[in-house]
Amino acid sequence: MTQAKPSFTARGGMWVLAQVPLMLLALAIPMRCGAGHFMPVELAQVAGVAVAVLGAALIVWGFISLGDALTPYPKPLAGATLRRQGAFKLMRHPIYAGVLLASFGWALWWLSWAGGLYAMVLAVFFDRKAAYEEIWLRQHYKEYPDYQAKVKKFIPGVY
């Protein structure tokens, strides 16, 4: 007999559902409230492009590092092993960190104070989502507390 797949909610689906409009707002607010343009002309905008691209690269590296353990849900897959290589060697949540970096970069690209402030709201959301996810990670992987003690959540060596 096959075991039933956990429900959307039991896998942390509400977090996924909540993050979609929050991330869309991180794109829209800087474009609506910023003084910049899509084609960067000021040095701050060029720096914003660089930060946004770095964030996108971190997201991709996180996806690649997860491999077949990749899931949109916070709850880890039943047969997955703890990833401690690639991006996960530097931080515990590189995809979330990449989204935050890209959001801050996008706000800078568009010279948007409102976008920068909103990126801080998004940072609080992903910090809470990561904390919730780590409850499941500690339950799923006996070695997670040791990994957690050695590797920072979002910023290598800092936080």
C-alpha positions in Angstrom: 0.0 0.0 0.0 1.4 3.4 -0.9 1.4 6.2 1.6 -0.7 9.2 0.9 1.1 12.4 -0.1 0.9 15.1 2.7 -1.6 17.8 1.9 -0.7 21.2 0.4 -1.0 22.8 3.9 0.9 20.0 5.7 3.9 20.6 3.3 3.9 24.3 4.1 2.0 25.3 1.0 0.6 28.4 2.7 4.1 29.9 2.9 4.5 29.2 -0.8 1.1 30.8 -1.6 2.0 33.9 0.5 5.4 34.4 -1.1 4.1 34.7 -4.6 2.3 38.0 -4.2 5.0 39.3 -1.9 7.7 38.7 -4.5 5.5 40.2 -7.2 5.2 43.3 -5.1 9.0 43.4 -4.7 9.1 43.7 -8.5 6.2 46.2 -8.9 6.8 48.6 -6.1 10.3 49.8 -7.3 9.0 50.3 -10.9 6.0 52.2 -9.7 7.6 54.3 -6.9 11.2 54.6 -8.2 12.9 57.4 -10.0 15.0 55.1 -12.2 14.6 53.5 -15.6 15.0 50.0 -17.0 18.2 51.1 -18.7 20.5 52.2 -15.9 22.1 55.6 -16.3 23.3 56.4 -12.8 26.1 54.7 -10.9 23.6 53.6 -8.2 21.5 51.9 -10.8 24.5 50.1 -12.3 25.3 48.9 -8.7 21.6 47.8 -8.4 21.9 45.8 -11.6 25.0 44.1 -10.3 23.3 43.2 -6.9 20.2 42.0 -8.7 22.2 39.8 -11.0 24.3 38.4 -8.1 21.0 37.6 -6.3 19.7 35.8 -9.4 22.9 33.8 -9.7 22.6 32.8 -6.0 19.1 31.6 -6.7 20.2 29.5 -9.6 23.2 28.1 -7.6 20.9 27.2 -4.8 18.6 25.3 -7.2 21.5 23.5 -8.7 22.9 22.7 -5.3 19.6 21.2 -4.1 19.4 18.9 -7.1 16.7 16.2 -6.8 15.9 17.5 -3.3 14.4 20.7 -4.8 10.8 21.3 -3.8 8.8 24.5 -3.7 7.6 23.6 -0.2 9.4 24.3 3.1 9.0 20.6 4.2 11.8 18.5 2.9 11.1 15.6 0.6 10.8 12.2 2.3 13.9 10.6 0.6 16.1 13.6 0.3 19.5 13.9 2.0 20.7 17.1 3.7 22.5 19.3 1.2 25.7 20.8 2.6 27.6 21.3 -0.7 27.6 24.1 -3.2 25.7 27.2 -2.1 24.6 25.3 1.1 28.2 25.2 2.2 28.1 29.0 2.6 24.6 29.6 3.9 21.6 27.5 4.9 19.0 29.3 2.7 20.8 30.5 -0.4 17.6 30.6 -2.5 15.9 32.9 0.0 19.1 35.0 0.3 19.2 35.3 -3.4 15.6 36.5 -3.6 16.4 39.1 -0.9 19.6 40.2 -2.7 17.8 40.5 -6.0 15.0 42.5 -4.4 17.3 45.0 -2.8 19.3 45.2 -6.1 16.0 45.7 -8.1 15.0 48.5 -5.7 18.4 50.2 -6.1 18.2 49.7 -9.9 15.0 51.7 -9.9 16.2 54.2 -7.3 13.2 53.3 -5.1 13.2 54.0 -1.4 9.8 52.4 -1.1 11.2 49.3 -2.9 14.2 49.2 -0.5 11.8 49.4 2.5 9.6 46.7 1.0 12.6 44.5 0.5 13.1 44.7 4.3 9.5 43.5 4.8 10.3 40.6 2.4 13.4 39.9 4.5 11.3 39.5 7.6 8.9 37.2 5.7 11.8 34.9 4.5 13.5 34.9 7.9 10.2 33.7 9.5 9.7 31.2 6.6 13.2 29.8 7.1 12.7 29.5 10.9 9.5 27.5 10.3 11.3 25.4 7.7 14.1 24.7 10.1 11.8 23.0 12.5 11.1 20.4 9.8 14.7 20.2 8.8 15.8 19.4 12.4 13.1 16.7 12.6 14.0 15.2 9.2 17.8 15.3 9.5 19.5 14.3 12.8 22.7 16.1 11.6 20.8 19.4 11.0 21.5 21.0 14.4 25.3 20.5 13.8 25.0 22.0 10.3 22.9 24.9 11.7 25.6 25.7 14.4 28.3 25.8 11.7 26.6 27.6 8.8 24.8 30.9 9.0 21.2 31.3 7.7 21.5 34.0 5.0 24.8 35.9 5.2 28.0 33.8 5.5 29.7 34.4 8.8 27.2 37.0 9.9 23.5 35.9 10.0 
